């Protein structure tokens, strides 16, 4: 009866092939998933209405003389003229035209006062709501996303007497949670040692 023994090298080779196959399977499953490691930025805008009350004083000392029709409707009397001839004196009366432009950061107002007497005082009050836009930027940080992967690594070392420790390894890491590794020491070819390790992420 023949008994066949499976060597350690063959067992390790089977383990490595299994890890490679499992890694390729995971990568094919994750190929359709888009990893977004950038934080999401949300901009929120709001409008606050501020009530502003102010009083503007209209110019009452500067004016220009104009000629206002004596007869006619109110609308017709608004059609003043700046100059008339001698024949039109009986049809027009001398009046005053007050014009002013009021400007602030929030509004522009144009005044026009036509008077056939004397303008003693004139005021204009306004109440204006001034909107103010508030912009708030919110950044939502996403937790880091770890991908599974298979890594090849090498090590070299020794002591104060000799520096001849050389090893080659293969490590599989599953999404940053745990890993499995295989390492072979090459410093002594005749007595090669094999190491298998596992580990988990602590934080």
ZIDA-V13507 format. One record per residue. RES is the residue in one small letter. PHI is phi in whole degrees, 0 to 359 (none if undefined). Layout:
RES;PHI, RES;PHI
//
This chain:
x;none, x;266, x;252, x;259, x;256, x;269, x;287, x;297, x;299, x;291, x;298, x;294, x;297, x;296, x;296, x;296, x;298, x;296, x;295, x;298, x;297, x;294, x;295, x;296, x;295, x;294, x;295, x;292, x;285, x;267, x;293, x;272, x;263, x;270, x;270, x;244, x;266, x;279, x;290, x;274, x;252, x;246, x;254, x;249, x;243, x;222, x;244, x;251, x;269, x;250, x;272, x;234, x;241, x;213, x;238, x;250, x;264, x;274, x;298, x;237, x;252, x;262, x;206, x;227, x;281, x;224, x;243, x;253, x;302, x;282, x;250, x;121, x;287, x;298, x;292, x;291, x;287, x;286, x;277, x;281, x;233, x;275, x;219, x;224, x;261, x;295, x;287, x;260, x;298, x;289, x;269, x;232, x;242, x;284, x;225, x;235, x;242, x;255, x;231, x;209, x;239, x;251, x;230, x;229, x;290, x;251, x;202, x;240, x;234, x;244, x;251, x;213, x;237, x;249, x;230, x;258, x;230, x;240, x;271, x;277, x;204, x;207, x;228, x;224, x;248, x;220, x;235, x;232, x;267, x;254, x;282, x;228, x;264, x;255, x;249, x;242, x;256, x;248, x;249, x;258, x;277, x;267, x;294, x;297, x;251, x;258, x;254, x;285, x;196, x;246, x;236, x;252, x;220, x;228, x;226, x;220, x;190, x;169, x;230, x;288, x;270, x;209, x;234, x;228, x;273, x;234, x;218, x;229, x;220, x;226, x;229, x;248, x;243, x;258, x;51, x;73, x;264, x;211, x;214, x;229, x;222, x;226, x;222, x;239, x;273, x;251, x;289, x;234, x;297, x;289, x;236, x;293, x;254, x;240, x;227, x;238, x;224, x;225, x;199, x;230, x;279, x;275, x;208
//
